[in-house]
Amino acid sequence: MTQLRERSHVVLWLLLFFFILSMAIGGLVGGANIMDLVFSGKNIRLNAGKIDGKNITHNRYLQQRENQLNRMRRQGQAIDNRAYQNAGDFAWNAIIERELKDEKIKQLGLEVSLDEIYDFLLVTPPPAFQTDLTSAGFFLDDEGKFDSDSYEQAVENGNIPVELNPLLVNWENYLRTWLADRKLQTIYNNLASINDEDVKRDFIKKNVNCTLDYLYMKLSEIPDSLIKISDAEIEERYNETKDDSYTTKDTRSAEYALFKPSPATNIKIGGVYISRDTLDASSKEEEAMEEARLFAEEADYSSFKEAVELFGGLKIDTLDIHEGFTSNSGIPFQMGVVRDAVRFVFDNSIGSVSEPIITNNGTAVFHTFGEKDGGYKALDEVKESIRRTLIRENKKIYAAELLQPYRNNADNWELITNNDSLLQFSSGETQTIGGSFPGIGKSNQLTGTLLAMDEGEISGVIETFNAALVLQMTSRDAFDDSLYQEEYSSIRNQLLNSERTRGFTSWLTDAKKSIKQEDYRSEVY
């Protein structure tokens, strides 16, 4: 007994070890794995994901999704499976933005006090708040409209009716967030600045004309046969990009039988042929559902294969389905968003047969029969796609190499085109510095080059969206200083207003790129 007591701590540690091991293998009730909880804190039973290490509960996510669904309903949108997915994506993005804004508001000390809220409600009561007050039967004038004078007096004298307390609490909670967001947005938008060089550059792009001669080549007219891409180049690009472009997800293989309502038939009523579907569409759908239900029962009782043979004439397709939301989870797009099918495939053991699942093009019964681990698409599978990408890229190099020797031979550009069918020449084309030119269009590179050029200069090789070229600026308008001074204030205000509208949005966009996200939604919904 003494030895047993002395070694009891060893026994306890062994018991703890085997307990943890058993839980790690078997999982916890509700789907949470003990190892996930210990090492990563992942618990899909409780949380829809994590944002910057903070758990986002299912309740919070579902509430935000329902808010978006209600907006869609008010706009008259149909609430189908795709609407649920779109609303879910919107909800997740809204939660991310909320976390980012709350963190920055706290960091900058922009929290809103109770006095700020009531000053705002006193001085600028929102129209919706006025409607809430009048709908409750308070602060009405003789015409039944909002009486701002009586409202202001009641606020200043502390005579707000106690019946309005619940309404005021709701508005207080709403404005605490709204006003803080407005402060944050105002700060970022007011960080915008415009200098004189920005104003002058914009004026020149829109008001200064130039005339160009240019020798160019349209990239789409270069034959693919002129561009040689080796297998070694393709393999090198594959290895460089496979982590970003060619990963595959864990999938489960499933086959399905699809049951559709019988085709429309016409009947004659009063000399007019009317589609029977107009009369008994729901009956036909019920027949298809009943047939699918009988099929599922037979497949579950015997086997999917035997049920197919017994029912005869069924079209069977196979799918590799993944849990993610991209590419419709591997389900054909004509079936619509069918997350019920995805959840069936991943929440049940291999060999299971589903209940009938309604899709956009019929009622389907699924049968799982295998699974595949994620990895990379085979090189052979993406080889031609990579080849096409490299051909497009190398056409730009080909064009640049062909044009480069002609830079210093501008006097013969028109003659050169007679000897090379790929080359084209345009002469005396006049547009503004920031304008679009015939045959070559425009690009930031082209505009930037023209801003820096003087009359008589020849450029290096330039790219636009559809062409590569070399150009000579044959003339350029003189800078009109009097017109510039006249338009300076207008241009500056326009540019500044444009920058101010983007300040907050730009910050939020950049912040979302850097925040760490763990999205578990596809494993649950």
N, C-alpha and C positions, 0 to 999 in steps of 0.2 A: 504493500500500500504506500509505503514511504517513497519507493522508487516511482510509483505511478504519479504521486503528487508532484515529485520533482520534475517529471517529464510532461506534466499536464499542459504547459504552455506550448510544447512541441506538438502535442496532439491537437490543441486548439488551432494552431497555425495551419496544420495539415487539413483540418476540417474546413477552415476558411478558404484555403487554396482550392480545394475540390468544389466548394460551393460556388466560388467565382468562376471556376472553369466550366461547371455545369450550366451556369447562367449564361456564360459567354456563348456556349454551343447552342443552348436551347432558346435563348432570348428571354426577355421579360414579358409579362402579360401586357398585351396591347401593342407589341411590336418593338419596344425599345430594347436595344442590345446593351448589356451591362458594360461591355468594353467601350462602346460608343459613349456611354454616359460618363465613364471614368476618364477617358482620354480626350474626348472631343466635346462632350456635353450635348451630343445630338440626341434628340428625343422627338421622333416624328409623331408620337402619340399626343404630345402636348403642344408642339411648336410647328409652325409652318416654315420656319427658317430662322436665320440669324443675320443681323445687320451690324457690322462692326463689333461682333462679339455679344450683342444683346439679343436675347431670345424674342422672337415674334410669335405670339401665341396664335393658335387657330382662331380663337374668339376674336382677336383683334383683326386678323386677316379677313375672316368671314363677315365681320361687321362692315369693314371698308368695302368689301366686294358687294355687299347688299346695298350700300349707299350708291355705288355706281349703277347697279341694276335698277334701282329706283329712278335714277336720272334717265336711264334708257327708256324705262316704261313711260315716264312723263313726256319723253320725246316721241313716243309712239313706235318705238322699235320692238320688233318681235324678240322675245326672250327664249332663244333656243340654246343648244349646246355651245355653239360658237360665241354667242353673246356671253355665256357664263365664262368661257375661256378669256375673251377680251376684257370682261369686267375684272376677272382675276388678275390679269396682267396689269391693268390699270391700278388695281388695289395695291399690288405689290410695289409698283413704282411710286404710288402715293405715300406708302409707308416709308420707303427709302427717303423720299424727299422730306417727309415729316421729321425723321430722325436727324437728317442733315441740318435742317432749319432749326430744330430745337437745340441742337448742340452749338450751333453758331450764335443763336440768340443768347444762350447762357454764357458763352465765351465772351461776347461783347457787352454783356450786362444790359440787354434790351428787354428784360422782363417787364410786363405791364402791371402797374399798380391799380388798386381799386379806384383811386381818385382819377386816374387817367380814363378809366372806363366810364365813370359817371360824368366826367367833364365832356367826353365825346358824346354820350347820350343826351346831354343837356344842350350842347352847342349845335351838334349836327346829327340829330336823331335820324337813323336810316329809314328810308321809306317802308321797308318791311317791318321795322320796329313800330313805326307810326300805325301801320295797318293792324299789328297785333294789339296795340292799345285800343284803337277804335273798335276792333272786333270784339274786345272784351267789354265794350260799353263805356269807356272812359275817354275824357278829353275830346268830346264832340262839340262842334259848333252848331249853329241853327240849321245848317245845310247837311249835317251829318258827316262833315269832314273833320280832319284832325285840327284841333285848336291849339296851336303852338303856344299862345300866350298863357292859357290856363295850365298847360303842361309845364312850362318854365316856372310859373309861380308855385306850382305844387312841389316841384323839385327843389327850388330855392328855399321854400318854407318847410321842407321835410314832411309834406302832406301827401306823399304817394300812398294810395290805398293799399292796405295789407293784402288784398286779394291779388295784387299784381306781383307779389313776391316771387312765386314760382316762375313767372315770365321773366322777371328781372334776373333771376339766378341763371336761367338758360342763356339770356343775352350776355350776361357777365362771362360765362364760360366760353361762349363763342368769341366774344370780342377780346378776351385775354390772348387768344391765339391769333386772331385776325390782325389786331393792332400791332402785336409783336412782329408778325410777318411783314406788315407794311413798313415798319421801322427798318427791318433788315433789307427789304427790297429798295427802299429809298436810299439807304447808305450805299449799296452796291451800284445803283443806277447813277448816283451823284459822283461816283469815282471817275466817271467818264471825262475825258479831256480831249480837246482838239487844238493843235498848234497851227501856226500860220502856214507851215509847209503842207499840212494836210489840206487846208483850204485852197492853197495855190495849185496843188496837184489835181484836186477835183475840178477846179476851174479850167485848167489846161486840158484835161481829158474831155471835157464837154464843150469847150469853146474854141480850141485851137485846131485848125485843119492842117492836114499834111497830105502831100501827094507822093505816091509810091510806085516804083517799078519792082516787080518781084518774080523770081524764078521759083516754082514750087512743084511739089509732087504730092498727089493725094494718096494717102496711105492705103485706102481701100482698093486702089487700082494697081497696087503692086501684086503680081501673081504670087501665090503661096509657093509655087515651084522654084522661085528665086531664092527662097530662104531655106537653108539647110540646117536642120536640127538633129543632132546626134543623140543616140540612146544614152550616152554618158551625160549629156546636158540634162536630159529629162530626168534621169535618176538623181542627179545632183539637186535639181529643183524639188523633186519629190522629198528627198531627205531634209531639205531646208524648210519645207512648208508643211510636212505631214502632221506635225503636232497641232497646227492651227487649222488646217484644211481637210485632213483626211482621216481623222479619228472616227472610230465607230463605237456605238454604245452597246452595252449589254442588251441583248434582245431575246425574246421568246418567240418560238415559231408556232404559228397557229393556222388552222384551216377553218373555213367557215362555209356554211350553206346559207344562201340568201333566198328569202321568200318574198315575192312581190304580189301585190293585189292583181287579180286577173285583169286582162286588158279591157278597155272600155268597149261596150256594145251599145248599139243604138236601138231605140224603140220608137214607134210612131204614135204620137198623141195628137189627135185633131189635125192630122195631115202634116205634122211637123216632126222631124226626127230629133230626138233629144238623147244625149248621152246618158246611159244608165248610171254612169258615175255621178251625174248630177243628183240622181235620186238615191243611190245606195252606196256612195263612196265609203261611208263608215262601215257598212256591212262587208264590203270587199276587204277592207283592211282587217276587220275582225276575223274573216276567213283565213287570211294570210297568217295572222297571229296564232290562230288555233292550229293551223298546219305546222307552224314552227314549234309550237308547244308540244305537239304530239311527236314531232321529229326529235326534239331535245330529250323527251322522256325515253324514246326508243334508244337513242344514242347513249344515254346514261345507263340504261338497263342492259343493252347488249354491247355495242361499240359504235363509234361514229361511222366507221366503214360499213358495217352491216346496216345501219340506218339509211345511209346513202343508197345502198343497193335496194333496200326495201322500198324506199319512196320513189326511186327512179327519176331520171330526167333532171336531177338537180345539178346546178353548176357549182363546182367546188373550187375555191381559190385558196392559195396559201399566202401567208404574210409573215414578215419578220417585224415584230412590234417592239418598240422601245418606250420607256416611261416618259421621256422628255416631251416638251410641247412643240419642238421643231418638227417640220415636215409632217405634220399631222400624226406624229407618233408612228409613222409607217403604215397607217391605215389609208386606203384610197380616198382622195379628196371628195369624190362623188358621194361617199358614204357620210361625209360631214365629220364634225368633231364628235367622236364617240368615246369619251373618257370612261364610260361604263365598261366598254370592251377592254380598254387598257388595264383598268383596275382588276377585271376578272382574270386576265391573262397573268398578271403579276401577283395577285393575292391568293391564287389557288395553285395546287400542285399540278405537275405535268400529267397530262392525260385527262384533265377535267373537261367537262362539257358545260357550257353556259346555259342559263335560261335565255329565252328569246330576248334580243336586244334591238330596239328600234333605231334604225339609221335613216338617213335622208332618202335612200333609194330602196328601202324595204326593211324586212325584219330578218336579223341574222342570228345564227346559232354558231358559236365558236367552240373549237376543240384544240387544246394545246398539246403539242407533241414533242417539243424540244426546246433547247436554249443554246445561245451562243455568247461567249464572253466578248466584251469589247476589245478593240485593238486599233488596227489601221486598215484602211482599204488597200487591197493589193495593188502593186504598181501597175500591173497590166490593166486593171479596172479603170485607172485614172490617166493612163499614159496618153491617150489622144487629147484629153482635156488639157493636160500640161503642154502638149505639143502645140495646140492652138494658142495658148497663152504666150508661149515663147516665140511663136511666129509673129504675133501682134507686136511684141516688144522688139523683136529683131528687125521688123520692117522700119521702125523709127531709126535704128542704127544704120540700116541699109540706105535709107533716104539721106541721112546726114552725111554718110561717107560719099555718096554720089554727088551731093550738092557742094560739099566743102571746096573742091578744087575750082569751082566756078565763081567763088566769091570775088576774086579780083579780075573778073572778065565780064563785068556788067555790060559793056558795049555790045557783046555778042550773045546776050541771053536769048534774044528772040531767035537768032540763028541756031543756037544750041538745041532748041526744042525740035528743029527739023530733023536732027540726027538721033533723037531719043524720044520715043512715043510716050514714055512715062512722065516726061517733064512738060510743064506748061508755063506760059509767060503772060503776065498782065502788065500793062503800062498805063501810067497816068491816072491811077485810081486815087480818088480824093475822098477822104472821110475825116472825122474828128480823130484826135489821138486815141481816144478810147472806143472808137467805133468798130464796126464789123466790115471787113473787106471782102469783095467778091471772090469766090473760089476758096478762100482760106479761113473766113470767119474771123474770130477774135479769140484771144486768150490773155491771161495775166502776163505771160512771158512776152507776148507781142506788144501789149500796152506798155509794159515796163521798158522794153527796148526803145519804143518810139518816144517815150518821155525823155530818155537820155540822149537821143540822137540829134544831130544838127543837120542842116541842109547839106546834101552832097555825100553824106556818110553811107557806108555799106555795112550791113549787120553780119553777125555770124549766123549759123544755122539756128532757126527758131521753130518751135513746134506750136501748132494750134490743135484743136480737137481732132481735125480731120486731115491735117497736112503738115508737111515740113517745107521750109522755104529759106531763101536768102533774099534780102530786099535792099533797095537803095532809096533813100529819102531825097526826092528830087526838089521838093520845096516844102516850106513850113511857114505858116502865118507868124507874123511878129506878135509878140505878147502885148495885148491891149491893156495897159495899166489902168486907164480911166474906167474901162468896163469892169475890170477886176475890183477896183475900189468901190464901184457902184454895187456890185453883187456880193462883196465880201461878207457882209453881215448875214445876208440871206443864206449863203452857202454854209457859213460857220454854224448858224442856228440849226440848219437842216442836218448837218453832220453830227452835231452835238446831240440833237434829239434822237437821232438814229442810234448813236452809241449808248445813250441813256436807256433806251428801251431794251438793249441787249445786255447791260451790265449784270443784272441779277440772274438772268437766264444763263449767261455764259458761266458765271460762278457755279450755279447749280449743276450744269451739264458737266463741268470739269470735276466737281466734287463727287458726282455719281460714278465717274470713271475710276476714282481712286478708293472708294469705300469698299470694304470687304463684305461680300454677300455669300450667304449659304442658303440656297433656295431648296427646300424639301417638298414643295407643293406637288411636284409631279409624282412623288412617292405616296401621296395620300389621295389626291383628287383626280 
